[in-house]
Amino acid sequence: MNEEALTHLSRSDPVLAGLIRAVGPGRLEPEEAAHPFEMLARAIAHQQLNGTAANTILRRLTESCGKGAFPTPQQLLAARTETLRAAGFSFAKVAALKDLAAKTLEAGVPDVAALRELEDEEIIERLTQVRGIGRWTVEMLLMFRLGRADVLPVDDFGVRSGFRLAYGLTRPPHPKAIAAWGERWRPFRTTAAWYLWRAVELKRAGKLPAPAERIRLPRIKRRRGKKGRRGASPRARSALRAASLRRGAASSARPRRSGARSGSRPRRAPRSRAPGSRR
């Protein structure tokens, strides 16, 4: 790890300083891969699966489409849906892989050299245009493939769990609260995230230090829907529509007075007058 990063994090955050002392200097080196296409394709395979199952699917993909090597975008795009399904990919993942391959061939997914010229948010904006690729996946690419120093994946389960354990909280904080607290870690938030992951490991080993101080995270205002149908859930809106239809049906079933106009008061009968009286 960068000594400058460890010094900055230790000075700006006493809790993180204790975590750094417990873990010691770590190593976070970028992975080597031929193209971001491969890392993103592997990320799609791992979605909602454990590592063993995902690796089995990727091995089948390599054997069936890549002839022993990881398939190229051309090979993946030419592969039949039945072949990819037989390897273990769902229909949704097949569609995501096809879209990834097509966008790679269209230069929508640039190579590493081109990505290094872009800012983090530009890369996130560009790669999340691929079907099935979300912000978290691109953040992992930024951290472990491009070696970006200031990435904080606040939606990552390990980061949220590590934050809760390291700071002695009763439950994982809201991602926006972590983002606000993490402003003090700039420009080394990638290193901070790495140590939060280690906090989970220390807890399992019974070596996690007690937090140096108790913190109070900023309160996050939760958005509330407007009253009435616009703010209601789809199920609630459906119930409201059904109730409205029932009311309308009940109203139409009521007997009306003869000669009465809909929505108007009934006319009164004219008074009878005695003969010879004045009007």
ABEGO torsion letter per residue (X at the ends): XBAAAAAAAAAABAAAAAAAAAAEBBBBBBBBBABAAAAAAAAAAABGBBAAAAAAAAAAAAAAAAGGBBBBAAAAAABBAAAAAAAGBBAAAAAAAAAAAAAAAAGABBBAAAAAABBAAAAAAAAAABBGBBAAAAAAAAAAAAGBABBBBAABAAAAAAAAAAAGBABBBBAAAAAAAAAAAOAAAAAAAAAAAAAAAAAAAGABBBBABBBBBBBBBBBBBBBEAAABBAAAAAAAAAAAAAAAAAAAABBBBBGBBBGBBBBBBBBBBBBGBBX
